[in-house]
Amino acid sequence: MNPQSTLNPSRALEGVHGVHLVSRSPFVTEDIPQNGEFDQSISEGSAFGANRKLLMERIWQHRPPYLRPVHCNIPGDHNVTETIANVLTSLPFIALGIHAPRKNLNGKIYANSLIGVGVASSLYHVSRGELRKYLRWADYTMIATTTVCLSRALRNENPKLLMAASAAFLPFQPFMVSVVHTGLMEVAFAKRAFKDPDLRMAHNLHKMSSIMSGALFVAEDFFPGTPYVHAAWHLAAAVGVGTCNKLLE
């Protein structure tokens, strides 16, 4: 055998039955040019996604303090006088809890939770240092617990799924739980006042106090250096709570 034929595949396959050799491969490979517009759209899409993610992270980092699970958002109690004012204005919640109607188990639980609000608020305002932020969380959580108890006392037929979800979110997002159950209470109060003329005066007072307490709650975040705003919020909220007790009589 010729050595060249062994090295040349075309020579080696000559004469083999069924094999037909051609001078070049019928399959032609060509480089496909990259589409610049396609790459640009990918890069633009990636940049948009990155910017949106960064925006969401910034929004989450700058969310209102009351949406943070454990956060001391109130720089109040700047001095002893303000601390005393905040503690004294927490005491009405204890008094409201003591005098709240206790006609059934749900009413008793709600009344005791009101006492807990006054105690938690007082402990928070006299606290200092690292303990303060945890007592602030306890304060928010106690308020949320009271709204759940009031909602249960007014509407025993609340969906079990709602109550289970409220219990699950209570330690992590007490403010959101408060918003949901306060809304349920407001609806129940409006319906009762519409049917019962004797409740309309209490309902009107409740609406005014709720608007005032909401405005003070927001103002406290926008004007953190203003003294006695938190104490004023305590008083407005206490008036609103007192009118709610009319629903349980």
Buried (B, 14 or more C-beta within 10 A) or exposed (E): EEEEEEEEEEBBEEEEEEEEEEEEEEEEEEEEEEEEEEEEEEEEEEEEEEEEEEEEEEEEEEEEBBEBEEBBBBEBBEEEEBBBBBBBBBBBBBBBBEEBBBEEEBBBBBBBBBBBBBBBBBBBBBBEEEEBBEBBBBBBBBBBBBBBBBBBBBBEEBEEEBBEEBEEBBEEBBBBBBEBBBEBBBEBBBEBBEEEEEBEEBBEBBBBBBEBBBEBBEBBEEEBEEBBBBBBBBBBBBBBBBBBBBBBE
